[in-house]
C-alpha cells in the first residue's frame, strides 16, 4: 500500500513512474518452495493487486541490475524501513541508491525503523557518503531527522507516511458493519493482546477477528486464502474497534476513523508509531497494561475527535505534496 500510495501521488502530479522490482533472494526462494496451496493463493492475491494497481515495473531482480532499470530524471527511495539494514540485508546499499549515478536521488518518507543508529563505522561511512549525494531527504519520524543530522551530517524533513498522504482508498472499500473487534497485532505472544481483546469483547458484546494470523480456535481469523491488501483494508474499515501494534494498522485506523487501541511490539521500534500518534494528538491511545486500560477505560472508550485528527492529517498531506513539488520538477 505504501508503494501504491507513493506511485499514485507522483502520477497525480504528472510524473511517469516505474517501480524497481527488487525483492530479497530468500523471499523469492520462499515463494518457489511453497507446498501449501492455500498459502500460494495468498501470494496470487497479492500479485493480482500489484498487476491491477501498480504502474510499470521492471523485471524482477534479487540484486540491482542497472540494465533492467530504465533511465529516469529522479530515483526515489521510500518509505517504511528501507534504511534498516536488518530488513534490507544484502541489498541495503541499494536502498541508499548506490546505483543511481545518472539521475537525481531523493528520499520520500524513508524510515530507519529505530531511534538510534547502531551500525559499525565502515558501514556508516558508506551510508554518509551516499546520503551526501541526495538532492533532498525526507523521513517518516522525527528521530530519523536527528539520525540524519547527528550521524550523517545531512538535513532531512519529516513528512507523513505516503499511505496517509494519498489517503483515498474508496475504490477498494465495501462498507459493511461487521460488528467485530478487528485485531492486527504483529507480536502474537504479547500477553496484553488477548486480555484486552477479551475485555472489550465482553463489555461491547462483539466477537474478536484476527486480521493476520490464527491463534488456534479461540478467535475467528482471516483465512490464508482470503488474505490480500484489499481484504486487509476492509477488515479494518468495517470493524467497530481495532487493536493493533502496527504502524500501518494505526495509519489506516486514522484514515478510516476507527476507535483504536495501540500496543507496543518493540520499545526500540515504537518511535514510528509514537511519532505518528504525537502528530495527531493521540498519544493516549497507547495501552501499556490492563491496569492502565482499566484506569483509563472511560476516557479510552470515548469517541475519538476525528474532526481534529482529519484537520491535522490534511496539513500533513499538504506538507508531503509541497515537499514533492519543491524537489521534483515536472519538465
Rosetta blueprint (number, residue, H / E / L):
1 X L
2 X H
3 X H
4 X H
5 X H
6 X H
7 X H
8 X H
9 X H
10 X H
11 X H
12 X H
13 X L
14 X L
15 X L
16 X L
17 X L
18 X E
19 X E
20 X L
21 X L
22 X E
23 X L
24 X L
25 X H
26 X H
27 X H
28 X H
29 X H
30 X H
31 X H
32 X H
33 X L
34 X L
35 X L
36 X L
37 X H
38 X H
39 X H
40 X H
41 X H
42 X H
43 X H
44 X H
45 X H
46 X H
47 X H
48 X H
49 X H
50 X H
51 X H
52 X H
53 X H
54 X L
55 X L
56 X E
57 X E
58 X L
59 X L
60 X L
61 X E
62 X L
63 X L
64 X L
65 X L
66 X H
67 X H
68 X H
69 X L
70 X L
71 X L
72 X L
73 X L
74 X E
75 X E
76 X E
77 X E
78 X L
79 X L
80 X E
81 X L
82 X L
83 X L
84 X L
85 X H
86 X H
87 X H
88 X H
89 X H
90 X H
91 X H
92 X H
93 X H
94 X H
95 X H
96 X H
97 X L
98 X L
99 X L
100 X L
101 X L
102 X L
103 X L
104 X E
105 X E
106 X E
107 X E
108 X E
109 X E
110 X E
111 X L
112 X L
113 X L
114 X L
115 X L
116 X L
117 X L
118 X L
119 X L
120 X L
121 X H
122 X H
123 X H
124 X H
125 X H
126 X H
127 X H
128 X H
129 X H
130 X H
131 X H
132 X L
133 X L
134 X L
135 X L
136 X E
137 X E
138 X E
139 X E
140 X L
141 X L
142 X H
143 X H
144 X H
145 X H
146 X H
147 X H
148 X H
149 X H
150 X H
151 X H
152 X H
153 X L
154 X L
155 X L
156 X L
157 X E
158 X E
159 X L
160 X L
161 X L
162 X H
163 X H
164 X H
165 X H
166 X H
167 X L
168 X L
169 X L
170 X H
171 X H
172 X H
173 X L
174 X L
175 X L
176 X L
177 X L
178 X L
179 X L
180 X E
181 X E
182 X E
183 X E
184 X E
185 X L
186 X L
187 X L
188 X L
189 X L
190 X L
191 X H
192 X H
193 X H
194 X H
195 X H
196 X H
197 X H
198 X H
199 X H
200 X H
201 X H
202 X H
203 X H
204 X H
205 X L
206 X L
207 X E
208 X E
209 X E
210 X E
211 X L
212 X L
213 X L
214 X L
215 X L
216 X L
217 X L
218 X L
219 X L
220 X E
221 X E
222 X L
223 X L
224 X H
225 X H
226 X H
227 X L
228 X L
229 X H
230 X H
231 X H
232 X H
233 X H
234 X H
235 X H
236 X H
237 X H
238 X L
239 X L
240 X L
241 X E
242 X E
243 X E
244 X E
245 X L
246 X L
247 X H
248 X H
249 X H
250 X H
251 X H
252 X H
253 X H
254 X H
255 X H
256 X H
257 X L
258 X L
259 X E
260 X E
261 X E
262 X E
263 X L
264 X L
265 X L
266 X L
267 X H
268 X H
269 X H
270 X L
271 X H
272 X H
273 X H
274 X H
275 X H
276 X H
277 X H
278 X H
279 X H
280 X L
281 X L
282 X L
283 X H
284 X H
285 X H
286 X E
287 X L
288 X L
289 X L
290 X H
291 X H
292 X H
293 X H
294 X H
295 X H
296 X L
297 X H
298 X H
299 X H
300 X H
301 X L
302 X L
303 X L
304 X L
305 X L
306 X H
307 X H
308 X H
309 X H
310 X H
311 X H
312 X H
313 X H
314 X H
315 X H
316 X H
317 X H
318 X H
319 X H
320 X H
321 X H
322 X H
323 X H
324 X H
325 X H
326 X H
327 X H
328 X L
329 X L
330 X L
331 X L
